[in-house]
């Protein structure tokens, strides 16, 4: 089935492009210009009513939300070894870190960026920013990857996200974070996707 990535350079969808390059599979790009609000136009809202990238269409199957896309694509291509199998002891930790990204990391970072206090503990998905960050950095220090010696799709998501967040000053440039970002960014697939996106950004 044909695979289409709805994509905008310099956005969250960049991580999915890296994943597709790591998987070494063919795909089509449907580019959206976020500066012109194309993600809010009716044509794209018919794909993703949230008006967000990334989204993928695989045949007639629509998948949105970064962790869901990562799980879907990595499981779809087990030969790439980017997703522990269902009977692998690392499957649970892999799912944990993919879920932690959306359920704890991004909400905490957004609250920090907007200078707003977290919700009361009984309502807050992440507890507090410092605990969230300490949980993540403890795992990174054990490294070199989130699953120890095994590189996985989760590292593509986190390497990209931490690169952006440290760049914007929303996550501190701690040694373990920056070393992790550098390792992830030096992989051939990441460099290929970054070069392709830089060329796209220059044209637009």
C-alpha positions as CSV (number, residue, x, y, z in Angstrom):
1,X,0.0,0.0,0.0
2,X,1.2,3.5,-0.7
3,X,2.4,5.5,2.2
4,X,2.0,9.3,2.4
5,X,3.5,11.5,5.1
6,X,1.8,14.9,5.7
7,X,4.9,16.9,6.5
8,X,6.2,20.4,7.1
9,X,9.9,21.1,7.5
10,X,11.0,22.4,10.9
11,X,8.0,20.7,12.7
12,X,7.2,17.6,14.7
13,X,6.8,15.6,11.4
14,X,10.6,15.8,10.9
15,X,11.0,12.9,13.4
16,X,8.6,10.7,11.3
17,X,10.7,11.5,8.2
18,X,13.8,10.3,10.0
19,X,11.9,7.1,11.0
20,X,10.9,6.5,7.4
21,X,14.5,6.8,6.3
22,X,15.7,4.5,9.1
23,X,13.1,1.9,7.9
24,X,14.4,2.4,4.3
25,X,10.9,2.3,2.8
26,X,9.4,4.3,0.0
27,X,6.9,7.1,0.8
28,X,5.3,10.1,-0.7
29,X,5.5,13.6,0.9
30,X,2.5,15.8,1.1
31,X,4.0,19.2,2.0
32,X,2.1,21.7,4.1
33,X,3.2,25.3,4.5
34,X,2.6,26.1,8.2
35,X,3.3,29.8,7.7
36,X,0.4,30.0,5.2
37,X,-1.8,27.9,7.6
38,X,-2.3,25.2,5.1
39,X,-2.7,22.8,8.0
40,X,-5.9,24.7,8.9
41,X,-7.4,24.6,5.4
42,X,-10.5,22.3,4.8
43,X,-8.5,19.9,2.6
44,X,-6.1,19.0,5.4
45,X,-8.7,19.2,8.2
46,X,-10.4,16.4,6.3
47,X,-7.3,14.3,7.0
48,X,-6.6,15.5,10.5
49,X,-9.3,17.6,12.2
50,X,-6.7,18.7,14.8
51,X,-4.9,20.6,12.0
52,X,-1.5,19.2,13.1
53,X,1.4,17.4,11.5
54,X,2.5,14.7,11.3
55,X,-0.1,12.4,9.9
56,X,0.3,9.4,7.6
57,X,-2.0,7.6,5.2
58,X,-1.1,4.0,4.5
59,X,-3.5,2.8,1.9
60,X,-6.8,3.8,3.4
61,X,-5.4,3.8,7.0
62,X,-5.0,7.1,8.7
63,X,-2.7,7.4,11.7
64,X,-2.0,10.6,13.6
65,X,-0.2,11.4,16.9
66,X,3.5,10.9,16.9
67,X,3.8,7.9,19.3
68,X,1.0,6.1,17.4
69,X,2.7,6.7,14.1
70,X,6.0,5.4,15.5
71,X,4.5,2.3,16.9
72,X,2.5,1.6,13.7
73,X,5.4,2.0,11.3
74,X,8.0,0.3,13.5
75,X,5.7,-2.7,14.0
76,X,4.8,-2.8,10.3
77,X,8.5,-3.3,9.4
78,X,10.0,-5.7,12.0
79,X,12.9,-6.4,9.7
80,X,14.3,-3.0,10.6
81,X,14.6,-4.0,14.3
82,X,13.3,-0.6,15.6
83,X,10.5,-2.1,17.7
84,X,10.9,-5.0,20.2
85,X,8.4,-7.8,19.5
86,X,5.4,-8.6,21.6
87,X,7.4,-11.4,23.4
88,X,10.5,-9.3,23.9
89,X,11.2,-8.1,27.5
90,X,12.1,-4.7,26.1
91,X,8.6,-4.2,24.6
92,X,7.1,-2.7,27.8
93,X,10.0,-0.2,28.3
94,X,9.8,0.7,24.6
95,X,6.1,1.5,24.9
96,X,6.7,3.3,28.1
97,X,9.1,5.8,26.6
98,X,6.9,6.4,23.6
99,X,3.9,7.1,25.8
100,X,6.0,9.2,28.2
101,X,6.8,11.6,25.4
102,X,3.2,12.6,24.8
103,X,1.7,12.1,28.3
104,X,4.4,13.7,30.4
105,X,7.2,15.4,28.5
106,X,5.3,17.6,26.1
107,X,2.7,18.8,28.7
108,X,5.4,19.7,31.1
109,X,7.5,21.5,28.5
110,X,4.4,23.4,27.2
111,X,3.5,24.5,30.8
112,X,7.1,25.7,31.2
113,X,7.1,27.6,27.9
114,X,3.8,29.4,28.8
115,X,5.0,30.1,32.3
116,X,2.0,28.5,33.9
117,X,1.9,26.4,37.0
118,X,1.1,22.7,36.6
119,X,-2.4,21.6,37.4
120,X,-3.0,20.2,40.9
121,X,-1.3,16.8,41.4
122,X,-4.5,14.8,41.1
123,X,-5.1,16.4,37.7
124,X,-1.6,16.9,36.3
125,X,-0.5,14.2,33.8
126,X,3.2,14.7,34.7
127,X,3.3,15.7,38.3
128,X,6.0,18.4,38.1
129,X,8.6,19.4,35.6
130,X,11.7,18.6,37.7
131,X,10.5,15.0,38.4
132,X,9.6,14.5,34.7
133,X,13.1,15.7,33.6
134,X,14.9,13.7,36.3
135,X,13.1,10.5,35.2
136,X,14.2,11.1,31.6
137,X,17.8,12.0,32.3
138,X,18.2,9.1,34.6
139,X,17.3,6.8,31.7
140,X,19.6,8.7,29.3
141,X,22.6,8.4,31.7
142,X,22.1,4.6,31.7
143,X,22.3,4.8,27.8
144,X,23.6,4.9,25.2
145,X,19.9,4.6,24.1
146,X,16.6,4.5,26.0
147,X,16.7,0.7,25.8
148,X,20.4,0.5,26.8
149,X,22.5,-0.9,24.0
150,X,19.6,-1.3,21.6
151,X,18.6,1.6,19.3
152,X,14.9,1.8,18.6
153,X,12.2,4.0,17.1
154,X,11.8,5.7,20.5
155,X,15.3,7.1,20.2
156,X,14.3,8.8,16.9
157,X,11.4,10.5,18.5
158,X,13.3,11.6,21.6
159,X,16.5,12.6,19.8
160,X,14.5,14.9,17.5
161,X,12.4,16.3,20.3
162,X,15.3,17.0,22.7
163,X,17.2,18.6,19.9
164,X,14.3,21.1,19.4
165,X,13.6,21.6,23.0
166,X,17.2,22.3,24.0
167,X,17.5,24.7,21.1
168,X,14.5,26.7,22.3
169,X,15.8,26.6,25.9
170,X,12.8,24.6,27.2
171,X,15.1,21.7,28.3
172,X,18.5,22.4,29.9
173,X,21.6,21.4,27.9
174,X,22.7,18.8,30.3
175,X,25.7,16.7,29.2
176,X,23.7,13.5,29.0
177,X,21.0,15.2,27.0
178,X,23.3,16.8,24.5
179,X,25.4,13.6,24.1
180,X,22.2,11.7,23.3
181,X,21.0,14.3,20.8
182,X,24.4,14.2,19.1
183,X,24.3,10.4,18.9
184,X,20.9,10.4,17.4
185,X,21.6,13.2,15.0
186,X,24.7,11.6,13.6
187,X,22.9,8.5,12.3
188,X,22.8,8.5,8.5
189,X,19.0,8.5,8.3
190,X,18.8,11.6,10.5
191,X,21.4,13.4,8.5
192,X,19.7,12.5,5.2
193,X,16.3,13.7,6.5
194,X,17.8,16.9,7.9
195,X,19.5,17.7,4.6
196,X,16.3,17.1,2.6
197,X,14.3,19.3,5.0
198,X,16.9,22.0,4.8
199,X,16.5,22.0,1.1
200,X,12.8,22.2,1.3
201,X,12.9,25.0,3.8
202,X,15.2,27.0,1.6
203,X,12.8,26.7,-1.3
204,X,9.8,27.9,0.8
